[in-house]
Amino acid sequence: MPYDLANYDQTGIATPISVLAESEAVELCDRVAAFRASGCEDTALALKTSPHLLFPWLYDLATRPSVLDAVEKILGPDLLIWSSEFFIKDPNDGGYVSWHQDSTYWGLEPNTIATAWIALAPSTPQSGCMRVAPGSHTLSQLPHQDTFEEKNLLSRGQEVAVDISGMEVLDVVLKPGEMSLHHVEIVHGSNPNRSPSPRVGFIVRFIPTSVRQVGGRTVATLVRGNDKYGHFDLTGAPDGELTEKAWETVIDAKARMNRILMETAEQESSHASHQDDVGGKAAS
Ligand SMILES: O=C(O)CCC(=O)C(=O)O
């Protein structure tokens, strides 16, 4: 079965989708490299914390008609960007991504959520391209464990706590300027970069305006259509590159999100200890 937009509901992945010329992607990749080499002390934070709200040229990339047209085919006409981030692996830096489902900690409902993975450099098995288990999004939410492993590029090193060795795996090979779209519940991960050049993916998380954040109110960017739900405080394009206002927006969004995630984790652990109590009482 081809992994195209027409089969996305069955496979959970659509790839490759051409969204910009290879030469433009290479130019953008050079801008990312220049920023990384600039000595700015907040480089890592900026590249990980919704950089589409910090750099007008990344906002433009995330909202290109070629990107939004493809996303609209999956999520419908009213689209928000919930977040964006870079996943960069330098040659032989050992960075990898454990098998996981994105849905695990995001607290978004329902699960009509898609990630655009836009390649700014070649993404191949040698450079550690993303790998997905097509169809695994139909398994719903699987249990995960946090490993906090140093080389894992995920913040908690989360990985699925089920044996996935029997699943079919697809290498999502992309040329610079191509993207894939994946479902929030597809099982995916990636190996380290063993090629001589960096693997650079710009990742944009899209939701329809009907999706809501459980446990609190945070920020999203309306990029197509209308928002008749009002589940998020809406932001627009950044007013310049790394401006004070742009940073304020990003830091505020990050703080709100962290608070929600912390409160959700606390509620989950108190629910679990209550269950233990109940279990203990029942057993005694
Ligand atoms: O870039 C990678 O290798 C993994 C990306 C990923 O986990 C994601 O986009 O959700």
The ligand as an SDF file (V2000), in Angstrom:
LIG
                    3D

 10  9  0  0  0  0  0  0  0  0999 V2000
   13.3080   13.0390   14.3820 O   0  0  0  0  0  0  0  0  0  0  0  0
   13.2010   11.9360   14.8650 C   0  0  0  0  0  0  0  0  0  0  0  0
   14.0170   11.0610   14.6860 O   0  0  0  0  0  0  0  0  0  0  0  0
   11.9900   11.5990   15.6980 C   0  0  0  0  0  0  0  0  0  0  0  0
   10.9680   12.6730   15.6620 C   0  0  0  0  0  0  0  0  0  0  0  0
    9.8400   12.4450   16.5730 C   0  0  0  0  0  0  0  0  0  0  0  0
    9.8700   11.6620   17.4840 O   0  0  0  0  0  0  0  0  0  0  0  0
    8.6360   13.2400   16.3420 C   0  0  0  0  0  0  0  0  0  0  0  0
    8.6190   14.0810   15.4540 O   0  0  0  0  0  0  0  0  0  0  0  0
    7.6430   13.0300   17.0400 O   0  0  0  0  0  0  0  0  0  0  0  0
  1  2  2  0
  2  3  1  0
  2  4  1  0
  4  5  1  0
  5  6  1  0
  6  7  2  0
  6  8  1  0
  8  9  2  0
  8 10  1  0
M  END
$$$$
